[in-house]
Amino acid sequence: MRKKPRPKRRYRLRNWREYTTARRQRGSLTLWCDAAALASWVVRERSGRRGRSRTYSDAAITCLLTLQAVFHLSLSATVGFARSVLPHLSRRAAALPIPDEATLSRRRRTLAVALPVRPPPGPLHLVVDTTGLKVYGEGEWKVRQHGWTKHRTWVKLHLAVDADTQELRVVGVTPARVADATYFPTLLAGEAAPLAQVTGDGAYEGRRCYAAVAARPEHPRAVFPPRRERRAGRPPRPRRDRATTRGTYRGYRLHVWQHGNCAAPPLDRDQHVRRIRRVGRRAWKREVGYHRRSLVETAVFRLKTLFGPSVPARSLAAQTTTLRLRAAALNRMTALGMPDSYPVVVA
């Protein structure tokens, strides 16, 4: 007999007026074309290299490419949008030249984008995850009807999110063949603020990831769920009573990497394994705050909902710049205001 599905928990907002105002400000042109970008639009000094000097500054290119990401425009439509809108912002903006789409495409490959993040009041609880964005290929409807083909290309977006403010702290872009655990040390090295805990899913459960966290000078705690390993030479046993099979999952057991009588300090993973053996995996997840990892999945959902699930650029350098611009825009939206919700108790 099938059980009835649990009803979805409902939430209400405490700051719906402030949050509505913040959402409306996301479409304001003065938010994305600020006075600092308009003041440094044209480069005055020479570059000192051979060839023609640059006419447009990095702030001008960043401003236009941010408009493209926020309003879902092509490069040609971005140029037309800027030429029709910027003259109405101010008298100074009306006299500014607008770069063409070839200049935007060329400068996008080498543009350095910094994420606007607020200084944390204390050590961070960093949650990490990876998602994929489509570069080109068939859509989901064609795949569902006729199956997938090899003409589908994706890139991986690696994210590190602050669990308290939900800001994107570090963003990395790699080809689809790069594993999550392989890029994790590079992702963690991009965060200079002190860390209290790093939480990720089972894809980061490896010696390389634990070593990268242990190498930090502040010694944060690494929380990655240990994988169940099968004992060598033993077939899987049928599952019986929970009291007699705690720590044994259908022939699988949790093994420690370092024995307790070793002179080295205990590993975070071994501490997790010993605690799971005592209280179980579900209680361990509640104790270490593992469920806060869902906040990075919420950030992935917001990123794909606001900017789309695909990347229009073709080269990896242009894709990296495009995705970093989206992350910077999402952080600015987060700084405007976030919902303050609470669960509704159903009688």
C-alpha atoms as a printed R data frame, in Angstrom:
    type eleno elety resid chain resno      x       y       z
1   ATOM     1    CA   MET     A     1  0.000   0.000   0.000
2   ATOM     2    CA   ARG     A     2  1.479   3.298  -1.091
3   ATOM     3    CA   LYS     A     3  1.754   6.078   1.421
4   ATOM     4    CA   LYS     A     4  0.188   9.430   0.754
5   ATOM     5    CA   PRO     A     5  2.701  12.085  -0.282
6   ATOM     6    CA   ARG     A     6  3.571  14.648   2.311
7   ATOM     7    CA   PRO     A     7  1.916  18.025   1.750
8   ATOM     8    CA   LYS     A     8  4.305  20.709   0.603
9   ATOM     9    CA   ARG     A     9  5.250  23.115   3.366
10  ATOM    10    CA   ARG     A    10  3.953  26.617   2.832
11  ATOM    11    CA   TYR     A    11  5.829  29.799   3.695
12  ATOM    12    CA   ARG     A    12  4.877  33.406   4.268
13  ATOM    13    CA   LEU     A    13  6.976  36.535   4.026
14  ATOM    14    CA   ARG     A    14  7.595  39.007   6.796
15  ATOM    15    CA   ASN     A    15  9.079  41.678   4.508
16  ATOM    16    CA   TRP     A    16  6.911  41.407   1.408
17  ATOM    17    CA   ARG     A    17  6.866  45.204   0.890
18  ATOM    18    CA   GLU     A    18 10.666  45.520   0.997
19  ATOM    19    CA   TYR     A    19 11.142  42.414  -1.130
20  ATOM    20    CA   THR     A    20  8.690  43.674  -3.759
21  ATOM    21    CA   THR     A    21 10.570  46.973  -3.927
22  ATOM    22    CA   ALA     A    22 13.864  45.110  -4.318
23  ATOM    23    CA   ARG     A    23 12.498  43.001  -7.180
24  ATOM    24    CA   ARG     A    24 11.280  46.102  -8.980
25  ATOM    25    CA   GLN     A    25 14.686  47.718  -8.688
26  ATOM    26    CA   ARG     A    26 16.218  44.824 -10.638
27  ATOM    27    CA   GLY     A    27 14.822  46.275 -13.858
28  ATOM    28    CA   SER     A    28 16.120  49.800 -13.226
29  ATOM    29    CA   LEU     A    29 18.683  50.960 -15.788
30  ATOM    30    CA   THR     A    30 20.349  53.224 -13.241
31  ATOM    31    CA   LEU     A    31 21.235  50.108 -11.227
32  ATOM    32    CA   TRP     A    32 23.241  48.534 -14.063
33  ATOM    33    CA   CYS     A    33 24.482  51.786 -15.685
34  ATOM    34    CA   ASP     A    34 25.735  53.643 -12.639
35  ATOM    35    CA   ALA     A    35 27.496  56.996 -12.600
36  ATOM    36    CA   ALA     A    36 30.938  55.420 -12.082
37  ATOM    37    CA   ALA     A    37 30.662  53.415 -15.313
38  ATOM    38    CA   LEU     A    38 29.475  56.432 -17.308
39  ATOM    39    CA   ALA     A    39 32.269  58.630 -15.920
40  ATOM    40    CA   SER     A    40 34.993  56.166 -16.979
41  ATOM    41    CA   TRP     A    41 33.354  55.106 -20.254
42  ATOM    42    CA   VAL     A    42 36.143  56.291 -22.580
43  ATOM    43    CA   VAL     A    43 39.821  55.484 -22.058
44  ATOM    44    CA   ARG     A    44 41.903  58.688 -22.068
45  ATOM    45    CA   GLU     A    45 45.460  57.352 -21.765
46  ATOM    46    CA   ARG     A    46 47.400  55.287 -24.289
47  ATOM    47    CA   SER     A    47 48.094  51.613 -23.678
48  ATOM    48    CA   GLY     A    48 51.797  51.781 -24.618
49  ATOM    49    CA   ARG     A    49 51.549  48.831 -26.997
50  ATOM    50    CA   ARG     A    50 51.621  48.658 -30.769
51  ATOM    51    CA   GLY     A    51 48.412  49.313 -32.618
52  ATOM    52    CA   ARG     A    52 45.440  51.472 -31.904
53  ATOM    53    CA   SER     A    53 44.669  52.267 -28.268
54  ATOM    54    CA   ARG     A    54 41.427  51.123 -26.722
55  ATOM    55    CA   THR     A    55 38.524  53.514 -26.946
56  ATOM    56    CA   TYR     A    56 36.245  51.891 -24.355
57  ATOM    57    CA   SER     A    57 37.165  51.032 -20.806
58  ATOM    58    CA   ASP     A    58 36.518  47.731 -19.075
59  ATOM    59    CA   ALA     A    59 33.724  49.406 -17.111
60  ATOM    60    CA   ALA     A    60 31.917  50.284 -20.365
61  ATOM    61    CA   ILE     A    61 32.219  46.742 -21.727
62  ATOM    62    CA   THR     A    62 31.106  45.301 -18.383
63  ATOM    63    CA   CYS     A    63 28.092  47.610 -18.304
64  ATOM    64    CA   LEU     A    64 26.910  46.592 -21.780
65  ATOM    65    CA   LEU     A    65 27.503  42.883 -21.261
66  ATOM    66    CA   THR     A    66 25.625  43.058 -17.963
67  ATOM    67    CA   LEU     A    67 22.669  44.614 -19.789
68  ATOM    68    CA   GLN     A    68 22.851  41.748 -22.256
69  ATOM    69    CA   ALA     A    69 22.731  39.152 -19.458
70  ATOM    70    CA   VAL     A    70 19.987  40.823 -17.397
71  ATOM    71    CA   PHE     A    71 17.621  41.598 -20.283
72  ATOM    72    CA   HIS     A    72 18.387  38.450 -22.369
73  ATOM    73    CA   LEU     A    73 19.675  40.257 -25.452
74  ATOM    74    CA   SER     A    74 21.984  39.317 -28.284
75  ATOM    75    CA   LEU     A    75 25.098  41.391 -28.943
76  ATOM    76    CA   SER     A    76 23.437  43.255 -31.813
77  ATOM    77    CA   ALA     A    77 20.319  43.903 -29.746
78  ATOM    78    CA   THR     A    78 22.517  45.099 -26.875
79  ATOM    79    CA   VAL     A    79 24.107  47.732 -29.125
80  ATOM    80    CA   GLY     A    80 20.696  48.916 -30.311
81  ATOM    81    CA   PHE     A    81 19.346  48.926 -26.766
82  ATOM    82    CA   ALA     A    82 22.242  51.034 -25.511
83  ATOM    83    CA   ARG     A    83 22.000  53.508 -28.391
84  ATOM    84    CA   SER     A    84 18.290  54.053 -27.733
85  ATOM    85    CA   VAL     A    85 18.344  54.164 -23.923
86  ATOM    86    CA   LEU     A    86 21.635  55.699 -22.766
87  ATOM    87    CA   PRO     A    87 20.929  59.162 -24.280
88  ATOM    88    CA   HIS     A    88 17.878  59.434 -22.011
89  ATOM    89    CA   LEU     A    89 19.792  58.764 -18.804
90  ATOM    90    CA   SER     A    90 21.789  61.996 -18.619
91  ATOM    91    CA   ARG     A    91 23.393  64.668 -20.766
92  ATOM    92    CA   ARG     A    92 26.787  63.032 -20.308
93  ATOM    93    CA   ALA     A    93 25.461  59.628 -21.411
94  ATOM    94    CA   ALA     A    94 23.979  61.147 -24.586
95  ATOM    95    CA   ALA     A    95 27.452  62.094 -25.843
96  ATOM    96    CA   LEU     A    96 29.057  58.723 -25.157
97  ATOM    97    CA   PRO     A    97 30.023  56.458 -28.092
98  ATOM    98    CA   ILE     A    98 28.623  52.928 -28.157
99  ATOM    99    CA   PRO     A    99 30.868  49.974 -29.148
100 ATOM   100    CA   ASP     A   100 29.686  47.659 -31.890
101 ATOM   101    CA   GLU     A   101 28.997  43.957 -31.512
102 ATOM   102    CA   ALA     A   102 32.431  42.927 -32.862
103 ATOM   103    CA   THR     A   103 34.133  44.960 -30.136
104 ATOM   104    CA   LEU     A   104 31.918  43.437 -27.459
105 ATOM   105    CA   SER     A   105 32.630  39.916 -28.712
106 ATOM   106    CA   ARG     A   106 36.390  40.491 -28.835
107 ATOM   107    CA   ARG     A   107 36.693  42.241 -25.463
108 ATOM   108    CA   ARG     A   108 34.495  39.633 -23.772
109 ATOM   109    CA   ARG     A   109 37.213  36.983 -24.105
110 ATOM   110    CA   THR     A   110 39.738  38.869 -21.962
111 ATOM   111    CA   LEU     A   111 37.481  40.826 -19.606
112 ATOM   112    CA   ALA     A   112 38.170  40.370 -15.890
113 ATOM   113    CA   VAL     A   113 34.979  40.365 -13.804
114 ATOM   114    CA   ALA     A   114 35.105  40.718 -10.014
115 ATOM   115    CA   LEU     A   115 32.182  39.457  -7.945
116 ATOM   116    CA   PRO     A   116 30.651  42.152  -5.708
117 ATOM   117    CA   VAL     A   117 30.595  40.548  -2.261
118 ATOM   118    CA   ARG     A   118 30.110  42.081   1.141
119 ATOM   119    CA   PRO     A   119 32.755  41.598   3.859
120 ATOM   120    CA   PRO     A   120 31.612  38.817   6.195
121 ATOM   121    CA   PRO     A   121 31.228  39.559   9.927
122 ATOM   122    CA   GLY     A   122 32.931  36.288  10.811
123 ATOM   123    CA   PRO     A   123 34.081  32.946   9.418
124 ATOM   124    CA   LEU     A   124 31.984  31.708   6.502
125 ATOM   125    CA   HIS     A   125 29.976  28.545   6.123
126 ATOM   126    CA   LEU     A   126 30.666  27.761   2.479
127 ATOM   127    CA   VAL     A   127 28.419  25.377   0.527
128 ATOM   128    CA   VAL     A   128 29.657  24.116  -2.844
129 ATOM   129    CA   ASP     A   129 28.012  22.420  -5.798
130 ATOM   130    CA   THR     A   130 28.226  22.106  -9.583
131 ATOM   131    CA   THR     A   131 25.665  22.494 -12.356
132 ATOM   132    CA   GLY     A   132 25.693  22.312 -16.126
133 ATOM   133    CA   LEU     A   133 24.681  24.876 -18.732
134 ATOM   134    CA   LYS     A   134 24.066  24.037 -22.372
135 ATOM   135    CA   VAL     A   135 26.187  25.654 -25.063
136 ATOM   136    CA   TYR     A   136 24.384  24.270 -28.097
137 ATOM   137    CA   GLY     A   137 22.394  21.192 -29.070
138 ATOM   138    CA   GLU     A   138 18.856  19.889 -29.141
139 ATOM   139    CA   GLY     A   139 16.310  20.995 -26.601
140 ATOM   140    CA   GLU     A   140 14.669  18.895 -23.933
141 ATOM   141    CA   TRP     A   141 11.563  18.236 -26.040
142 ATOM   142    CA   LYS     A   142 13.570  16.667 -28.867
143 ATOM   143    CA   VAL     A   143 15.588  14.592 -26.394
144 ATOM   144    CA   ARG     A   144 12.450  13.337 -24.695
145 ATOM   145    CA   GLN     A   145 10.779  12.387 -27.966
146 ATOM   146    CA   HIS     A   146 13.708  10.983 -29.961
147 ATOM   147    CA   GLY     A   147 16.596  10.554 -27.525
148 ATOM   148    CA   TRP     A   148 19.847  12.442 -27.174
149 ATOM   149    CA   THR     A   149 22.608  12.707 -29.754
150 ATOM   150    CA   LYS     A   150 26.295  13.544 -29.517
151 ATOM   151    CA   HIS     A   151 25.720  17.062 -30.854
152 ATOM   152    CA   ARG     A   152 25.134  18.447 -27.379
153 ATOM   153    CA   THR     A   153 27.800  20.480 -25.578
154 ATOM   154    CA   TRP     A   154 27.710  21.605 -21.965
155 ATOM   155    CA   VAL     A   155 29.957  23.509 -19.587
156 ATOM   156    CA   LYS     A   156 30.236  23.048 -15.852
157 ATOM   157    CA   LEU     A   157 29.636  25.906 -13.464
158 ATOM   158    CA   HIS     A   158 31.239  25.439 -10.035
159 ATOM   159    CA   LEU     A   159 29.732  27.558  -7.255
160 ATOM   160    CA   ALA     A   160 30.709  28.386  -3.677
161 ATOM   161    CA   VAL     A   161 27.877  30.133  -1.804
162 ATOM   162    CA   ASP     A   162 27.791  31.796   1.595
163 ATOM   163    CA   ALA     A   163 25.143  29.958   3.601
164 ATOM   164    CA   ASP     A   164 24.243  33.060   5.645
165 ATOM   165    CA   THR     A   165 23.856  35.742   2.948
166 ATOM   166    CA   GLN     A   166 23.351  33.429  -0.091
167 ATOM   167    CA   GLU     A   167 25.971  35.381  -2.045
168 ATOM   168    CA   LEU     A   168 28.055  33.703  -4.715
169 ATOM   169    CA   ARG     A   169 31.551  33.919  -3.277
170 ATOM   170    CA   VAL     A   170 33.532  31.975  -5.910
171 ATOM   171    CA   VAL     A   171 32.561  30.963  -9.453
172 ATOM   172    CA   GLY     A   172 34.492  28.669 -11.791
173 ATOM   173    CA   VAL     A   173 33.783  27.426 -15.319
174 ATOM   174    CA   THR     A   174 35.293  24.250 -16.766
175 ATOM   175    CA   PRO     A   175 34.536  21.839 -19.612
176 ATOM   176    CA   ALA     A   176 32.050  19.081 -18.906
177 ATOM   177    CA   ARG     A   177 34.748  16.410 -18.584
178 ATOM   178    CA   VAL     A   178 36.340  18.015 -15.487
179 ATOM   179    CA   ALA     A   179 35.206  16.272 -12.312
180 ATOM   180    CA   ASP     A   180 33.836  18.187  -9.335
181 ATOM   181    CA   ALA     A   181 36.513  16.938  -6.945
182 ATOM   182    CA   THR     A   182 39.288  17.790  -9.419
183 ATOM   183    CA   TYR     A   183 38.351  21.477  -9.560
184 ATOM   184    CA   PHE     A   184 37.482  21.791  -5.865
185 ATOM   185    CA   PRO     A   185 40.984  22.874  -4.656
186 ATOM   186    CA   THR     A   186 40.994  25.675  -7.256
187 ATOM   187    CA   LEU     A   187 37.484  26.716  -6.243
188 ATOM   188    CA   LEU     A   188 38.412  26.789  -2.567
189 ATOM   189    CA   ALA     A   189 41.591  28.769  -3.232
190 ATOM   190    CA   GLY     A   190 39.489  31.587  -4.691
191 ATOM   191    CA   GLU     A   191 38.018  32.418  -1.264
192 ATOM   192    CA   ALA     A   192 40.324  34.579   0.846
193 ATOM   193    CA   ALA     A   193 37.977  35.113   3.804
194 ATOM   194    CA   PRO     A   194 38.311  32.773   6.813
195 ATOM   195    CA   LEU     A   195 36.075  29.708   6.737
196 ATOM   196    CA   ALA     A   196 34.325  27.860   9.534
197 ATOM   197    CA   GLN     A   197 32.869  24.977   7.521
198 ATOM   198    CA   VAL     A   198 32.785  23.717   3.934
199 ATOM   199    CA   THR     A   199 29.813  21.544   2.983
200 ATOM   200    CA   GLY     A   200 29.303  19.581  -0.227
201 ATOM   201    CA   ASP     A   201 27.613  16.459  -1.547
202 ATOM   202    CA   GLY     A   202 29.117  13.031  -2.102
203 ATOM   203    CA   ALA     A   203 30.964  14.099  -5.259
204 ATOM   204    CA   TYR     A   204 33.516  15.912  -3.062
205 ATOM   205    CA   GLU     A   205 34.139  12.962  -0.731
206 ATOM   206    CA   GLY     A   206 37.762  12.239  -1.512
207 ATOM   207    CA   ARG     A   207 41.233  12.682  -0.113
208 ATOM   208    CA   ARG     A   208 41.983  15.593  -2.443
209 ATOM   209    CA   CYS     A   209 39.000  17.626  -1.207
210 ATOM   210    CA   TYR     A   210 39.609  16.881   2.461
211 ATOM   211    CA   ALA     A   211 43.268  17.797   2.065
212 ATOM   212    CA   ALA     A   212 42.367  21.113   0.403
213 ATOM   213    CA   VAL     A   213 40.123  22.047   3.340
214 ATOM   214    CA   ALA     A   214 42.673  20.885   5.931
215 ATOM   215    CA   ALA     A   215 45.377  23.021   4.287
216 ATOM   216    CA   ARG     A   216 43.543  26.240   5.164
217 ATOM   217    CA   PRO     A   217 45.259  28.145   8.000
218 ATOM   218    CA   GLU     A   218 42.002  28.580   9.970
219 ATOM   219    CA   HIS     A   219 41.353  24.773   9.888
220 ATOM   220    CA   PRO     A   220 37.654  24.734   8.906
221 ATOM   221    CA   ARG     A   221 35.532  21.615   9.174
222 ATOM   222    CA   ALA     A   222 34.890  19.640   5.991
223 ATOM   223    CA   VAL     A   223 31.436  18.052   5.758
224 ATOM   224    CA   PHE     A   224 31.119  15.633   2.849
225 ATOM   225    CA   PRO     A   225 28.932  12.526   3.334
226 ATOM   226    CA   PRO     A   226 31.123   9.408   3.425
227 ATOM   227    CA   ARG     A   227 30.422   6.870   0.721
228 ATOM   228    CA   ARG     A   228 29.441   3.327   1.558
229 ATOM   229    CA   GLU     A   229 32.193   0.892   0.605
230 ATOM   230    CA   ARG     A   230 31.830  -2.847   0.048
231 ATOM   231    CA   ARG     A   231 34.076  -5.230   1.921
232 ATOM   232    CA   ALA     A   232 36.436  -7.081  -0.404
233 ATOM   233    CA   GLY     A   233 35.603 -10.741  -0.988
234 ATOM   234    CA   ARG     A   234 32.202 -10.687   0.729
235 ATOM   235    CA   PRO     A   235 28.886 -10.792  -1.101
236 ATOM   236    CA   PRO     A   236 26.179  -8.324  -0.095
237 ATOM   237    CA   ARG     A   237 24.096  -9.524   2.856
238 ATOM   238    CA   PRO     A   238 20.323  -9.134   2.996
239 ATOM   239    CA   ARG     A   239 19.196  -6.262   5.143
240 ATOM   240    CA   ARG     A   240 17.625  -7.314   8.429
241 ATOM   241    CA   ASP     A   241 16.739  -5.428  11.550
242 ATOM   242    CA   ARG     A   242 18.126  -1.893  11.797
243 ATOM   243    CA   ALA     A   243 19.511  -2.589  15.255
244 ATOM   244    CA   THR     A   244 21.714  -5.403  13.937
245 ATOM   245    CA   THR     A   245 22.765  -3.703  10.685
246 ATOM   246    CA   ARG     A   246 23.740  -0.241  11.890
247 ATOM   247    CA   GLY     A   247 26.818   0.733   9.921
248 ATOM   248    CA   THR     A   248 26.158  -2.112   7.431
249 ATOM   249    CA   TYR     A   249 24.113  -1.241   4.341
250 ATOM   250    CA   ARG     A   250 23.315  -4.340   2.241
251 ATOM   251    CA   GLY     A   251 26.881  -5.581   2.422
252 ATOM   252    CA   TYR     A   252 28.430  -2.103   2.500
253 ATOM   253    CA   ARG     A   253 30.278  -0.570   5.430
254 ATOM   254    CA   LEU     A   254 31.856   2.742   6.301
255 ATOM   255    CA   HIS     A   255 35.620   2.446   6.717
256 ATOM   256    CA   VAL     A   256 37.955   4.963   8.331
257 ATOM   257    CA   TRP     A   257 41.085   6.146   6.567
258 ATOM   258    CA   GLN     A   258 43.208   6.525   9.696
259 ATOM   259    CA   HIS     A   259 43.105   4.350  12.801
260 ATOM   260    CA   GLY     A   260 42.529   5.850  16.222
261 ATOM   261    CA   ASN     A   261 45.931   4.861  17.616
262 ATOM   262    CA   CYS     A   262 47.753   6.944  15.004
263 ATOM   263    CA   ALA     A   263 49.825   9.882  16.271
264 ATOM   264    CA   ALA     A   264 48.426  12.253  13.609
265 ATOM   265    CA   PRO     A   265 45.367  14.367  14.426
266 ATOM   266    CA   PRO     A   266 42.032  12.722  13.545
267 ATOM   267    CA   LEU     A   267 40.592  13.350  10.103
268 ATOM   268    CA   ASP     A   268 37.239  15.045   9.643
269 ATOM   269    CA   ARG     A   269 36.000  12.168   7.517
270 ATOM   270    CA   ASP     A   270 36.890   9.576  10.147
271 ATOM   271    CA   GLN     A   271 35.067  11.592  12.781
272 ATOM   272    CA   HIS     A   272 31.993  11.611  10.522
273 ATOM   273    CA   VAL     A   273 32.229   7.854   9.976
274 ATOM   274    CA   ARG     A   274 32.441   7.125  13.705
275 ATOM   275    CA   ARG     A   275 29.489   9.403  14.428
276 ATOM   276    CA   ILE     A   276 27.399   7.842  11.673
277 ATOM   277    CA   ARG     A   277 28.102   4.405  13.125
278 ATOM   278    CA   ARG     A   278 26.795   5.583  16.483
279 ATOM   279    CA   VAL     A   279 23.731   7.683  15.644
280 ATOM   280    CA   GLY     A   280 23.018   6.960  11.966
281 ATOM   281    CA   ARG     A   281 23.364   9.016   8.814
282 ATOM   282    CA   ARG     A   282 20.136  10.993   9.212
283 ATOM   283    CA   ALA     A   283 20.949  12.224  12.720
284 ATOM   284    CA   TRP     A   284 24.531  13.012  11.668
285 ATOM   285    CA   LYS     A   285 23.296  15.240   8.858
286 ATOM   286    CA   ARG     A   286 21.185  17.219  11.317
287 ATOM   287    CA   GLU     A   287 24.080  17.575  13.767
288 ATOM   288    CA   VAL     A   288 26.628  18.897  11.248
289 ATOM   289    CA   GLY     A   289 24.153  21.132   9.362
290 ATOM   290    CA   TYR     A   290 24.466  19.200   6.115
291 ATOM   291    CA   HIS     A   291 20.991  20.209   4.955
292 ATOM   292    CA   ARG     A   292 22.149  23.807   4.508
293 ATOM   293    CA   ARG     A   293 23.751  22.525   1.328
294 ATOM   294    CA   SER     A   294 20.341  23.010  -0.305
295 ATOM   295    CA   LEU     A   295 21.073  26.752  -0.329
296 ATOM   296    CA   VAL     A   296 23.571  26.302  -3.157
297 ATOM   297    CA   GLU     A   297 20.921  24.386  -5.100
298 ATOM   298    CA   THR     A   298 18.600  27.351  -4.528
299 ATOM   299    CA   ALA     A   299 21.315  29.638  -5.934
300 ATOM   300    CA   VAL     A   300 21.564  27.409  -9.019
301 ATOM   301    CA   PHE     A   301 17.782  27.596  -9.445
302 ATOM   302    CA   ARG     A   302 17.820  31.389  -9.158
303 ATOM   303    CA   LEU     A   303 20.706  31.673 -11.619
304 ATOM   304    CA   LYS     A   304 18.999  29.541 -14.269
305 ATOM   305    CA   THR     A   305 15.569  31.100 -13.728
306 ATOM   306    CA   LEU     A   306 16.801  34.690 -14.041
307 ATOM   307    CA   PHE     A   307 19.376  34.245 -16.828
308 ATOM   308    CA   GLY     A   308 18.434  31.011 -18.591
309 ATOM   309    CA   PRO     A   309 19.859  27.464 -18.687
310 ATOM   310    CA   SER     A   310 22.236  28.026 -21.628
311 ATOM   311    CA   VAL     A   311 25.299  30.093 -22.557
312 ATOM   312    CA   PRO     A   312 25.317  32.039 -25.859
313 ATOM   313    CA   ALA     A   313 29.134  32.231 -26.133
314 ATOM   314    CA   ARG     A   314 31.213  29.553 -27.873
315 ATOM   315    CA   SER     A   315 34.771  29.842 -26.526
316 ATOM   316    CA   LEU     A   316 35.542  28.887 -22.936
317 ATOM   317    CA   ALA     A   317 36.993  32.339 -22.163
318 ATOM   318    CA   ALA     A   318 33.824  34.085 -23.360
319 ATOM   319    CA   GLN     A   319 31.664  31.569 -21.487
320 ATOM   320    CA   THR     A   320 33.600  32.235 -18.292
321 ATOM   321    CA   THR     A   321 33.120  35.993 -18.641
322 ATOM   322    CA   THR     A   322 29.406  35.595 -19.386
323 ATOM   323    CA   LEU     A   323 28.777  33.376 -16.372
324 ATOM   324    CA   ARG     A   324 30.811  35.585 -14.048
325 ATOM   325    CA   LEU     A   325 28.764  38.577 -15.208
326 ATOM   326    CA   ARG     A   326 25.595  36.661 -14.386
327 ATOM   327    CA   ALA     A   327 26.951  35.792 -10.938
328 ATOM   328    CA   ALA     A   328 27.896  39.440 -10.327
329 ATOM   329    CA   ALA     A   329 24.404  40.559 -11.373
330 ATOM   330    CA   LEU     A   330 22.834  37.956  -9.088
331 ATOM   331    CA   ASN     A   331 24.903  39.226  -6.152
332 ATOM   332    CA   ARG     A   332 23.708  42.766  -6.811
333 ATOM   333    CA   MET     A   333 20.119  41.506  -6.837
334 ATOM   334    CA   THR     A   334 20.773  39.672  -3.572
335 ATOM   335    CA   ALA     A   335 22.178  42.835  -1.988
336 ATOM   336    CA   LEU     A   336 18.986  44.726  -2.861
337 ATOM   337    CA   GLY     A   337 16.869  42.472  -0.653
338 ATOM   338    CA   MET     A   338 16.034  38.853   0.052
339 ATOM   339    CA   PRO     A   339 12.773  37.330   1.309
340 ATOM   340    CA   ASP     A   340 12.437  36.786   5.045
341 ATOM   341    CA   SER     A   341 10.098  33.787   5.203
342 ATOM   342    CA   TYR     A   342  8.733  31.533   7.931
343 ATOM   343    CA   PRO     A   343  6.838  28.217   7.677
344 ATOM   344    CA   VAL     A   344  3.087  28.222   8.098
345 ATOM   345    CA   VAL     A   345  1.804  25.779  10.723
346 ATOM   346    CA   VAL     A   346 -1.146  23.851   9.310
347 ATOM   347    CA   ALA     A   347 -3.661  22.854  11.930
